[in-house]
Every structure is written in structure tokens, then in C-alpha cells.
Amino acid sequence: MDGKRPEPALRGRKDTVAVAMGSTVRIALRFDGPSDPDTPYMYHCHLLSHEDEVMMGQFVVVDKGQRAGAPPGHAGH
């Protein structure tokens, strides 16, 4: 991303960054609270057409050695 850091558009846990077309951004987060292998966090691009380009997904935070669970009511998705 041209060596510049993206500027947050919204401070806090739900940060949003503006990314210029053709740029790449890496985001590093630290989760200090308790892990929950059954409750996923979501990330996404605000351009819905990017969903198929891996710009929308979910992840869970687990403790070391712990495996991800399954969200309630979403088995098989």
C-alpha cells in the first residue's frame, strides 16, 4: 500500500479503513478478551461485488490449542 498506513474512518472495535483501488492492506488485531469458538467475527468490503473475491468472511478467536466450534443455528454453512 505505498508504505502508508490506512486512515481509520471510525475509531473503536468496528474500524473502517478507506483503501484506494489496486492497493493492499494488512490488518493486525489483538483480542484480549475471552475467546469464544462459537461466535464468529465478520470482515467485509463495502462493495458487495467483492464478496466472491474473498473480501467477505468470518473468523473466530480461540485459545491456543482450542478448535473453532460451530455457530448455533448455522450448522453446515
C-alpha angles and dihedrals in degrees: 000000000000091000092285125121117235114251113238113239092194126029123220136040093328099057121176124198129193112228123192117233111273093020128121125220130191118199123199120193134181119213111202099169128085115296121242114193091192101052114071128204117221131220125188148158116244090231102086092203088068093067091094091051094066093262092124126054149117136248136180130219114233136176118251108286093014121119128222114261130206123271111244112262094011102085112156097017 
